Amino acid sequence: MFSKKSWLASAATALTVACASALSFAEELPKTFAWTAYGTKSSGYAASVAIANALAEEGYKLRVLPAKNDISRMTPLRTGKALASAMGVGSFQAQEGVLDFGKKPWGPQKVQMIMMGWGDQNTALPATAADADIKTAADLKGKRIAWVHGAPALNQNMEAWLAYGGLTWADVTKVEVPGWGASVQGIIDGQIDAAIGSTNSSMFHQVASSPRGLFFFPAPPEEKENWARLNKVAPWFTPHVATAGVGLSAEQPHVGATFGYPIVIANESTSDQAIFELTKLMHTKYPNYKDGHSAAAGFAMDRQVFQWIIPYHAGAVRYFKEIGVWTDEDDAHNQRLLKRQDILAKTWESVGGEDSDYDEWMAARAAALTAEGFEPVWEK
């Protein structure tokens, strides 16, 4: 028969073992986990579902949570309800703590990449109604342009394309909508002339088959002054010839711009082991999901860009090193991006964190980054 003292000792031992087991499990990739993506009709969601189906073959249940904008996609990640998020450039804005992410309860987020989908599509360009007669970016002047609430990435991408055409928001009619899907529906319904999207977004099939029709204007790389204006607003864009998307093929390509999408990110605090295992699964199961959607095809290891604008998570880096694709130059670049995140975090706290004034934060942020030789991108 146990004495009270021995019972307490046994209970303490059992609790210690249980906690150790829980901690050990938490270090690994859970068999059931979630990540967020754009809405169910987006290419990012389709790619995520293709990946989830492939991971299911190994006994993992990945729940893809659709969300209509960057804030709603990032919130489950910030609160720990999602292990990862399939993002667009909102991931960079979250890192930088700007626009909607520069205010309570956000601030700069230490988000880090796992892998990116560098597909055959062109990402985040204006899809226009063919009957609006928008043949070039300059033709956006005076047109009805979608502005999506809670989606700073979409809106900044559109701002960049306006700049490509020598325009600003003051030169167009801004049509405010609650989500990305509503922006495309607005084209179909005759209320909007242009909205941001990827050439392979499934909803654009509806635009193409509607009475209005669909058109993507070109952005040839030889238009250097236009490109300089574009990259000043959006440094993530690179020239690209798309062969995947609505109405596109190798015979009918689109000469434009792209960046990796979806961008699968996690918090820095997420277990290195969990991210190592997820990265390994995404790589080794690639043959099983690459044909699930054209955006999914972009996750091939030989398409990955290891020197971009957001650092890679330590768990992903460990896997890349293990398979021999990570170089010393990649590591130096990554360390510098990690330093940028540290500068942003310290500066945010120095001006009051969540209680900071937005203008004060933006000024301090620009000054701190400039002092360390970084381009602020945003200064107000």
C-alpha positions in Angstrom: 0.0 0.0 0.0 1.3 3.4 -1.0 2.0 6.1 1.6 0.9 9.6 0.9 4.5 10.5 0.4 5.3 7.7 -2.0 2.1 8.3 -3.9 3.0 12.0 -4.4 6.5 10.9 -5.5 5.0 8.4 -8.0 2.6 11.0 -9.3 5.4 13.5 -9.8 7.4 10.9 -11.7 4.4 10.0 -13.9 3.8 13.7 -14.5 7.5 14.2 -15.4 7.4 11.3 -17.9 4.1 12.5 -19.4 5.5 16.0 -19.9 8.7 14.6 -21.4 6.7 12.5 -23.8 4.5 15.5 -24.7 7.6 17.7 -25.3 9.2 15.0 -27.4 6.0 14.7 -29.5 5.8 18.5 -29.8 9.3 18.5 -31.3 8.2 16.2 -34.2 5.8 16.9 -37.0 2.3 16.1 -35.7 0.3 13.5 -37.5 -2.5 16.0 -37.8 -1.7 19.7 -38.4 -3.0 22.7 -40.3 -1.8 25.4 -42.6 -3.7 28.3 -44.0 -4.1 29.3 -47.7 -6.1 31.7 -49.8 -9.8 30.8 -50.6 -10.9 27.5 -52.2 -10.7 28.8 -55.7 -7.1 30.1 -55.5 -4.1 28.4 -56.9 -2.4 28.5 -53.5 -5.3 26.5 -52.0 -5.2 24.0 -54.9 -1.5 23.4 -54.5 -1.9 23.0 -50.7 -4.6 20.4 -51.2 -2.4 18.5 -53.7 0.4 18.5 -51.1 -2.1 17.4 -48.3 -3.2 14.4 -50.4 0.4 13.3 -51.0 1.2 13.6 -47.3 -1.9 11.5 -46.4 -0.2 8.6 -48.1 2.4 8.7 -45.3 -0.2 8.9 -42.5 -0.3 12.7 -42.1 -3.5 14.7 -42.0 -2.8 18.2 -43.3 -5.9 20.4 -42.9 -5.9 23.3 -45.4 -7.7 26.3 -43.8 -9.0 28.8 -46.5 -8.9 32.5 -45.6 -9.9 35.5 -47.7 -6.9 37.8 -46.9 -3.4 38.1 -45.4 -4.5 39.0 -41.9 -7.0 36.0 -41.7 -4.3 33.7 -43.1 -1.6 34.9 -40.7 -3.8 35.0 -37.5 -3.9 31.1 -37.0 -0.2 31.0 -37.5 0.4 33.8 -35.0 -1.9 32.2 -32.4 -0.4 28.7 -32.9 -3.5 27.2 -34.4 -1.7 26.5 -37.7 1.8 25.1 -38.1 2.4 26.9 -41.4 0.8 29.2 -43.9 0.8 29.2 -47.7 1.2 32.9 -48.3 2.0 35.4 -51.0 4.0 38.6 -50.5 1.9 39.2 -47.3 4.6 37.0 -45.7 7.2 39.7 -46.4 4.9 42.5 -45.2 4.4 40.5 -42.0 8.1 40.1 -41.5 8.6 43.8 -42.1 5.7 44.9 -39.8 4.2 47.3 -42.3 0.8 48.3 -43.5 -1.8 46.2 -41.7 1.0 44.3 -39.9 2.4 47.6 -38.4 -0.4 47.9 -35.9 -1.7 46.1 -32.8 -1.6 43.2 -32.3 1.0 42.6 -35.0 4.3 44.2 -35.5 7.2 42.5 -37.3 6.8 38.7 -37.4 9.7 36.3 -37.3 8.3 34.2 -40.1 10.6 31.9 -42.0 10.3 29.9 -45.2 10.0 26.2 -45.7 9.7 26.0 -49.5 8.2 28.1 -52.4 6.2 27.2 -55.4 8.2 28.6 -58.4 5.7 27.4 -61.0 5.1 28.1 -64.7 2.5 30.7 -64.0 2.9 34.4 -63.5 1.9 35.5 -60.1 0.2 38.6 -58.7 -0.5 40.5 -61.9 -3.6 42.4 -62.9 -6.2 40.3 -64.5 -8.4 42.6 -66.6 -11.7 42.4 -68.3 -11.0 42.1 -72.0 -13.8 44.6 -72.8 -12.1 47.2 -70.7 -9.5 47.6 -73.4 -6.5 47.6 -71.1 -3.6 46.6 -73.4 -0.8 48.1 -71.2 -0.3 49.1 -67.6 -0.8 52.7 -68.6 -4.3 51.9 -69.8 -5.3 51.3 -66.2 -5.7 55.0 -65.9 -9.3 55.9 -65.1 -10.4 52.3 -64.7 -12.1 50.6 -61.8 -9.4 48.8 -59.8 -10.0 46.3 -56.9 -8.7 47.2 -53.5 -9.1 44.3 -51.0 -9.7 44.9 -47.3 -7.2 43.1 -45.0 -4.9 42.2 -48.0 -2.0 44.6 -48.1 0.0 42.2 -50.3 -2.7 42.3 -53.0 -3.0 46.0 -52.8 0.7 46.7 -52.9 1.1 44.4 -55.9 -1.6 46.4 -57.7 0.2 49.6 -56.6 3.4 48.3 -58.1 1.6 47.6 -61.4 0.1 51.1 -61.4 3.7 52.4 -61.0 4.8 50.2 -63.9 2.4 52.2 -66.0 3.4 55.5 -64.5 0.3 55.7 -62.4 -0.9 55.8 -58.7 -4.1 55.0 -56.9 -5.1 58.7 -57.5 -5.3 57.9 -61.3 -7.8 55.2 -61.0 -11.2 54.5 -59.4 -10.6 52.4 -56.3 -13.3 49.7 -55.7 -13.1 48.3 -52.2 -14.1 44.6 -51.7 -13.9 42.3 -48.7 -11.8 39.5 -50.2 -9.9 38.2 -53.2 -12.8 36.2 -54.5 -15.0 39.3 -54.4 -12.5 41.2 -56.5 -12.6 38.6 -59.3 -16.4 38.3 -59.0 -16.5 42.1 -59.4 -14.9 41.7 -62.9 -17.5 39.1 -63.9 -20.4 41.3 -62.5 -19.2 44.4 -64.4 -18.2 46.4 -61.3 -14.4 46.1 -61.6 -12.0 46.3 -64.5 -8.9 44.8 -63.0 -7.9 42.7 -60.0 -4.7 41.0 -58.8 -4.3 37.3 -59.3 -2.2 34.5 -60.7 -2.5 33.4 -64.3 -3.5 29.9 -63.1 -6.1 31.0 -60.5 -9.1 28.7 -61.3 -11.6 31.6 -60.8 -10.2 33.3 -63.9 -11.8 30.5 -66.0 -15.1 32.1 -65.1 -13.9 35.5 -66.2 -12.6 34.2 -69.5 -15.9 32.5 -70.2 -18.0 35.5 -69.2 -19.2 38.1 -71.7 -16.4 40.4 -70.6 -13.6 38.0 -71.3 -10.1 37.9 -69.7 -6.8 39.7 -70.6 -3.4 39.9 -69.0 -1.3 42.8 -70.3 2.4 42.1 -71.0 5.5 43.4 -69.1 8.5 42.7 -71.3 11.9 42.9 -69.5 13.2 45.4 -72.0 10.8 48.1 -70.6 13.5 48.9 -68.1 12.1 52.2 -66.8 8.8 50.6 -66.1 10.5 47.7 -64.4 12.5 50.1 -62.2 9.3 51.7 -61.0 7.7 48.3 -60.4 10.6 47.0 -58.3 10.9 50.2 -56.3 7.4 49.4 -55.0 7.7 45.6 -55.1 11.3 44.2 -55.1 10.0 40.6 -55.1 9.1 40.6 -58.8 11.3 39.1 -61.4 10.7 38.8 -65.2 9.2 35.6 -66.3 7.5 33.9 -69.2 4.4 32.0 -68.1 3.1 29.0 -69.9 0.6 27.9 -67.3 -2.7 29.6 -66.7 -6.1 30.4 -68.2 -5.6 30.7 -71.9 -1.8 30.2 -71.7 0.4 27.5 -73.2 3.9 27.1 -74.6 2.5 28.3 -77.9 0.6 31.2 -76.2 2.8 32.4 -73.3 2.5 35.5 -71.2 5.6 37.7 -70.9 5.3 39.3 -67.5 6.6 38.9 -63.9 6.4 36.5 -61.0 7.7 35.4 -57.6 7.4 32.1 -55.8 3.8 31.3 -54.8 2.6 29.8 -52.6 5.3 30.7 -50.1 5.1 28.2 -47.2 6.2 29.8 -44.0 6.3 29.0 -40.3 7.2 30.9 -37.2 10.8 30.9 -36.1 9.7 29.4 -32.8 8.4 26.3 -34.5 10.4 23.2 -33.7 13.4 22.7 -36.1 12.6 19.0 -36.1 9.0 19.5 -37.2 10.1 21.8 -40.0 12.9 19.4 -41.0 10.4 16.5 -41.3 7.8 18.7 -43.2 10.5 19.9 -45.7 11.6 16.3 -46.2 8.1 15.2 -46.9 7.4 18.0 -49.3 10.6 17.1 -51.2 10.3 13.3 -51.2 6.5 13.3 -52.0 6.9 15.8 -54.8 6.3 13.2 -57.6 2.9 12.4 -55.9 1.6 16.0 -55.9 3.4 17.8 -58.7 0.6 17.1 -61.2 -2.2 18.1 -58.8 -2.0 21.7 -59.9 0.4 23.9 -61.9 1.3 25.8 -58.8 2.2 22.6 -57.0 4.7 21.8 -59.8 6.8 24.8 -58.6 7.9 23.0 -55.5 10.5 21.0 -57.3 13.8 21.1 -55.4 15.7 22.3 -58.5 13.3 25.3 -58.8 13.9 26.6 -55.2 15.5 30.0 -54.8 17.6 30.1 -51.7 18.5 33.7 -51.8 15.2 35.7 -51.7 13.8 38.3 -49.3 12.7 36.1 -46.4 15.1 33.8 -44.5 14.6 30.0 -44.4 13.7 28.2 -41.2 16.6 26.4 -39.5 14.8 23.1 -39.9 14.5 23.5 -43.6 18.1 24.6 -43.9 19.2 21.4 -42.0 17.4 19.3 -44.6 18.8 21.3 -47.6 22.3 20.8 -46.2 21.6 17.1 -45.7 20.8 16.6 -49.4 23.6 18.9 -50.5 21.7 21.7 -52.2 22.6 24.5 -49.7 25.8 26.5 -50.3 27.9 28.8 -48.2 26.6 31.7 -50.2 23.1 30.7 -49.4 24.0 30.5 -45.7 25.6 34.0 -45.7 22.5 35.4 -47.4 20.2 33.7 -44.9 22.2 34.9 -41.9 21.9 38.5 -43.2 18.1 38.1 -43.5 17.9 36.8 -40.0 19.8 39.8 -38.8 17.2 42.0 -40.6 14.5 40.2 -38.6 16.4 40.8 -35.3 16.8 44.5 -36.1 13.1 44.8 -36.8 12.1 43.0 -33.6 14.4 45.2 -31.4 13.3 48.4 -33.1 9.6 47.5 -32.6 10.1 47.0 -28.9 12.2 50.2 -28.6 9.2 52.3 -29.8 6.7 50.6 -27.5 5.7 47.4 -29.3 2.0 47.0 -29.7 1.5 50.4 -28.1 3.7 52.2 -30.6 2.5 55.0 -32.9 2.5 53.8 -36.5 4.3 56.9 -37.9 6.9 56.7 -35.1 7.5 53.0 -35.8 7.8 53.4 -39.5 10.4 56.2 -39.1 12.4 54.2 -36.5 12.2 51.1 -38.7 13.5 52.9 -41.8 16.3 54.5 -39.8 17.4 51.3 -38.1 17.5 49.3 -41.4 19.2 52.0 -43.3 21.9 52.3 -40.6 22.7 48.6 -41.1 22.8 48.9 -44.8 19.4 47.4 -45.6 16.8 48.9 -48.0 13.7 49.8 -46.0 11.3 49.4 -48.9 8.7 51.2 -46.9 9.5 54.5 -45.2 6.0 55.6 -44.2 
